[in-house]
Amino acid sequence: MTVNMPHAARPVMRLGRKDRSRYIRLLFLAPALIVSLSVVLVPLVVTVALSFTNWNGFSLPDFVGMSNFQQLFTEPRFWAALVNNLIYTGLYVTLPMIGGLIAAMMLLTINVGRVFFQVVFFLPVTIATVVLAQVWKSMIYSPTTGIFGWLQQIGVPVSNPLAATHSSLLGVLFVDMWHWWGYLCVIYLAALRQVDRSLVEAAFVDGASRVQIFVKILLPLISPTIYFMLLMTIIWSFRVFDWIFIMTEGGPGFSSEVLGTLAYKSAFQQFAVGRASAYSVVMSMVGLGAIVIYLRMQLRNQKV
């Protein structure tokens, strides 16, 4: 004999609290995920696909396999641009990072004027790159309308670094580092101020010097911030384009050419979109390598 249970008495499958919170989190993440897929992933896939084609931007792409990469690795101009990228990134990673960390330590020890210096150091980051590049190019470096020209008139032996093949890259790099180091300083200062002061005071009581406190206490505690800013600095410096293009356009004589400007010229001046995509893929692989190293360092720190 079967008894039909009323509809209201039948068991109803209900989501647990954990399942509901998981779906709610996914719901909030969905807009950012959709934007990332459409803005980042789709252009990335298209760029990788075009790197295996011969396309002028107008006709249908012609699949050529690894031809673009074979031509790329046998091209002297590519290797010169890659070396410039490595020099740019190597100096950009070390000098601003060290300078920003030292300045942050100095600001940590003072109370009067700290906010003023933070604003002054951070100010260049708030100004558009185009504006800063034109100011340095026309109002500082220029031998006719800039400060360097005025210094030459009064007998100071200075010259426009952007006009010489041996100094054009360093001239742009100096401006970019000046623009970036203050941002690093403010970030490091914020991390240092989060350190528990009782640890520093206890170290002072035990007779530790300022250098020992910095190396043994402060530096390890803010290492996650340092690693993250190191990653972002490597990525941003290796894909440099705007500073080079505005101030030198890769010259004189391709002495300041980097992969970003080389890809731009290949795509929009020579209409070799496939080869330009190959340049972009190489740049992306370097950024991906930096991300992998960063993640491995983070996992190692978590295990410790």
C-alpha positions in Angstrom: 0.0 0.0 0.0 1.5 3.3 -1.0 0.8 6.6 0.6 1.0 9.7 -1.5 2.8 12.4 0.5 1.4 15.9 0.2 3.4 18.3 -2.0 4.3 20.4 1.0 5.7 17.4 2.8 8.0 16.2 0.0 11.8 16.8 0.7 13.2 19.8 -1.2 16.8 20.0 -2.2 18.3 23.2 -0.7 21.7 24.7 -1.2 23.9 24.8 1.9 25.4 28.0 3.2 28.8 27.2 1.7 27.3 26.5 -1.7 25.3 29.7 -1.7 28.3 31.8 -0.7 30.3 30.1 -3.4 27.7 30.9 -6.1 27.4 34.5 -4.8 31.2 34.9 -5.0 31.2 33.6 -8.6 28.3 36.0 -9.4 30.3 39.0 -8.2 33.4 37.7 -10.1 31.6 37.2 -13.3 31.7 40.8 -14.6 35.5 41.1 -14.0 36.0 37.7 -15.5 34.0 38.6 -18.6 35.9 41.8 -19.0 39.2 40.0 -18.6 38.3 37.4 -21.2 37.1 40.0 -23.7 39.8 42.6 -23.2 42.9 40.4 -22.4 42.4 36.9 -23.5 40.7 37.5 -26.9 43.4 39.9 -28.2 46.1 37.6 -26.8 44.7 34.6 -28.8 44.3 36.8 -31.9 47.9 38.1 -31.6 49.3 34.5 -31.2 47.3 33.4 -34.2 48.5 36.3 -36.4 52.1 35.6 -35.5 51.9 32.4 -37.6 50.6 34.3 -40.6 51.7 36.8 -43.3 49.2 39.6 -43.1 49.3 43.2 -44.3 46.3 44.3 -42.3 44.0 44.4 -45.3 43.9 41.1 -47.2 43.2 37.7 -45.8 45.9 36.3 -43.6 48.2 33.8 -45.2 49.4 31.0 -42.8 53.2 30.7 -42.9 53.9 28.6 -39.8 57.1 29.5 -37.9 58.4 31.6 -40.7 58.0 34.9 -38.8 59.9 33.6 -35.8 62.7 32.2 -38.0 63.0 35.5 -39.7 62.8 37.3 -36.3 65.6 35.3 -34.7 67.9 35.9 -37.7 67.3 39.6 -37.8 70.1 41.8 -36.3 67.7 44.6 -35.6 65.6 42.3 -33.4 68.6 41.3 -31.3 69.7 44.9 -31.0 66.2 45.8 -29.8 66.2 42.8 -27.4 69.5 43.9 -25.9 68.2 47.4 -25.4 65.1 45.9 -23.7 67.3 43.9 -21.4 69.5 46.9 -20.5 66.4 49.0 -20.0 64.8 46.4 -17.7 68.0 45.6 -15.8 68.6 49.2 -14.8 64.9 50.0 -14.4 64.5 47.1 -11.9 67.6 47.8 -9.8 68.1 51.6 -9.5 64.5 52.8 -8.8 63.8 49.8 -6.5 66.9 50.5 -4.4 66.4 54.3 -4.5 62.7 54.0 -3.5 63.5 51.6 -0.7 66.2 53.9 0.7 64.0 56.9 0.5 61.1 55.1 2.2 63.5 54.2 5.1 64.5 57.8 5.4 60.9 59.0 5.4 60.0 56.4 8.0 62.5 58.0 10.5 61.1 61.5 10.2 57.7 63.0 11.3 57.9 66.6 10.1 57.5 67.0 6.3 56.8 63.3 5.6 53.5 64.0 3.8 55.1 66.8 1.8 57.8 64.6 0.5 55.3 61.8 -0.2 53.3 64.1 -2.4 56.4 65.5 -4.2 57.8 62.0 -4.9 54.4 60.6 -6.0 53.5 63.6 -8.2 55.3 62.5 -11.4 53.2 59.3 -11.6 50.0 61.4 -11.7 51.1 63.3 -14.8 50.5 61.8 -18.2 53.5 60.1 -19.9 53.0 62.1 -23.0 53.3 65.4 -21.1 56.3 64.4 -19.1 58.1 63.0 -22.2 57.5 66.2 -24.1 58.6 68.4 -21.2 61.9 66.6 -20.8 62.5 66.4 -24.6 61.6 70.1 -25.3 62.2 72.0 -22.1 65.1 70.2 -20.5 67.1 68.1 -23.0 66.6 70.4 -26.0 69.8 72.4 -27.0 67.7 75.3 -28.3 64.6 75.6 -26.0 65.6 73.6 -23.0 67.7 73.9 -19.8 70.6 72.0 -21.4 70.8 74.7 -24.1 70.9 77.4 -21.5 73.7 75.5 -19.6 75.7 75.3 -22.8 75.4 79.0 -23.3 76.9 79.7 -19.9 79.8 77.3 -20.5 78.6 74.1 -18.8 79.7 71.1 -20.9 76.4 69.3 -21.3 74.8 67.9 -24.5 71.5 66.5 -25.4 71.7 62.7 -24.6 68.8 61.9 -27.0 71.0 63.1 -30.0 73.9 60.6 -29.4 73.8 56.9 -30.2 75.7 56.0 -27.1 73.4 57.9 -24.7 69.9 58.0 -26.2 68.6 54.9 -24.5 70.0 56.1 -21.1 68.5 59.5 -21.6 65.0 58.1 -21.9 65.7 55.6 -19.1 66.7 58.3 -16.7 63.3 60.1 -17.3 61.3 56.9 -16.9 63.2 56.0 -13.7 62.6 59.6 -12.3 58.9 59.1 -13.0 58.7 55.7 -11.4 60.9 55.7 -8.3 58.7 58.0 -6.2 55.8 55.6 -6.7 57.9 52.7 -5.4 58.9 54.9 -2.4 55.3 55.6 -1.4 54.4 51.9 -1.7 57.4 50.8 0.4 56.7 53.4 3.0 53.1 52.2 3.3 54.4 48.6 3.8 57.0 49.7 6.3 54.5 51.6 8.4 52.4 48.3 8.7 55.3 46.6 10.5 54.7 46.1 14.3 56.7 48.8 16.0 57.2 46.6 19.1 59.5 44.3 17.0 61.7 47.3 16.1 61.7 48.6 19.7 62.6 45.2 21.0 65.5 44.9 18.5 66.8 48.4 19.7 66.6 47.2 23.3 68.7 44.2 22.4 71.4 46.4 20.9 70.7 45.9 17.2 71.8 48.6 14.8 69.6 50.3 12.2 71.2 48.3 9.4 70.6 45.0 11.3 67.0 46.0 12.0 66.4 46.8 8.4 68.1 43.6 7.1 66.8 41.2 9.7 63.3 42.6 10.5 61.9 45.2 8.1 63.1 43.7 4.8 61.8 40.2 5.4 58.4 41.5 6.6 57.9 43.7 3.6 59.3 41.1 1.1 55.8 40.2 -0.3 55.4 43.9 -1.3 59.0 44.0 -2.8 58.4 40.8 -4.8 55.1 42.1 -6.2 56.6 45.5 -7.2 59.6 43.7 -8.7 57.2 41.7 -10.9 55.2 44.7 -12.0 58.4 46.7 -12.6 59.9 44.0 -14.8 56.7 43.7 -16.9 56.1 47.4 -17.3 59.8 48.1 -18.1 60.1 45.3 -20.7 57.1 46.4 -22.6 58.2 50.1 -22.7 57.0 51.9 -25.7 55.6 55.4 -25.0 58.7 56.9 -23.6 60.9 55.7 -26.4 58.5 56.5 -29.2 57.8 60.1 -28.0 61.3 61.0 -27.1 63.5 59.3 -29.7 61.2 57.1 -31.9 64.0 54.4 -31.6 66.8 56.6 -32.9 69.2 57.9 -33.6 70.3 55.1 -35.8 68.1 52.6 -34.0 70.2 53.0 -30.9 67.2 53.2 -28.6 65.0 50.8 -30.5 63.1 48.3 -28.3 60.7 45.5 -29.1 57.7 47.7 -28.6 58.7 50.3 -31.1 59.9 47.6 -33.5 56.5 45.9 -33.4 54.7 49.3 -33.9 56.9 50.2 -36.9 56.5 46.7 -38.4 52.7 46.8 -38.1 51.8 50.4 -39.0 54.7 51.5 -41.2 55.7 48.4 -43.0 52.3 46.7 -42.7 53.9 43.4 -41.6 51.3 42.6 -39.0 52.3 38.9 -38.7 55.9 39.8 -37.9 54.8 42.5 -35.4 52.6 39.9 -33.7 55.7 37.7 -33.4 57.5 40.6 -31.7 54.6 40.9 -29.3 54.5 37.2 -28.5 58.2 37.3 -27.5 57.5 40.3 -25.2 54.5 38.4 -23.7 56.7 35.3 -23.1 59.2 37.4 -21.1 56.3 38.8 -19.0 54.9 35.3 -18.5 58.3 34.0 -17.4 58.5 36.8 -14.8 55.0 35.9 -13.5 56.0 32.2 -13.2 59.1 33.1 -11.2 57.0 35.4 -9.0 54.5 32.7 -8.3 57.2 30.1 -7.5 58.7 32.6 -5.0 55.4 33.1 -3.4 54.8 29.4 -3.0 58.2 28.9 -1.6 57.6 31.6 1.0 54.2 30.1 2.0 55.9 26.7 2.5 58.5 28.3 4.8 
